[in-house]
Amino acid sequence: TRPGPRVPSRAPTVPLAARAALAAGEPAASTIGGDSGGEGGEGDDIEATSSSFAGDPDALQVVIDRWQDTYASSGLRVGVATPDRTWVAGPNGTIGSGSFDIESITKTVTASAVWLLVRDGLLTTDGPLPPVAALPELAGRDLTVRLLLEHRSGVPEYHFLDTPDETGEDPALVVVRAALAAEPAFAAGQGQDYSSTNALILGLVIEAVTGRTLDDVLWSTVLEPAGVGSLFVPVESSTAAPE
């Protein structure tokens, strides 16, 4: 059996004062991670200077290890390039091993498949969405491929909605149906708001017009031709993580 969805990465925050110093090119110390929580606590300050990383891979590795321990990131890799050398750091010294969720990069791959289907004449950017048999709620909403790609559909973010537990249906259908039943953020085309639901709808549309699973389309039209198909592994979906 495959493991359940991992906790999404939570990136450390850099205080505004430190951010301003770095933007000005000053090697001022920045406190990464938030309020101090005491020795060994989750809120420990991670002190680092912008200049220390430029010439000391070991210093970078120490910070990466602390971030991993503090924030339980599902995946963390940092690459540094200077005129003299290039190196990559990962948690506990790992570089090429391990796996982690690609999170919203899935949307980029889905959008690439959409544009290829537009090129092939299976989709149009500004015409009505093709029907999705299992989702009649899509009809009559003035939604288009372009509005979904540009996050101008008004369909709310499913993460913020109560959705049924596992029902035996495709989890994407379950959460999209809940989002379509909720109050829209705005009328289609009358605003812009980032919503993961847009990508789920596009995935369902891709399946409807191709008659193939989304995984099959993404691998065969985007990932494999790009030479990176072997780097990705499909995982089971749930209503908590339907992508």
Buried (B, 14 or more C-beta within 10 A) or exposed (E): EEEEBBEBBEEBEBEEEBEEBBEEEEEBBBBBBBEEEEEEEEEBBBEBBBEBBEEEEEBBBBBBBBBBBBBEBBBBBBEBEEEEEEEBBBBEEBEEEEEEBBBEEBBEBBBBBBBBBBEEEBBBEEEBBBEBEBBEEBEEBEBBBBBBBEBBBBBBBBEEEEBEEEEEEBBBBBBBBBBBEBEBBBEBBEEBBEBBBBBBBBBBBBBBBBEEBBBBBBBBBBBEEEEEEEEBEEBEBBBEBBB
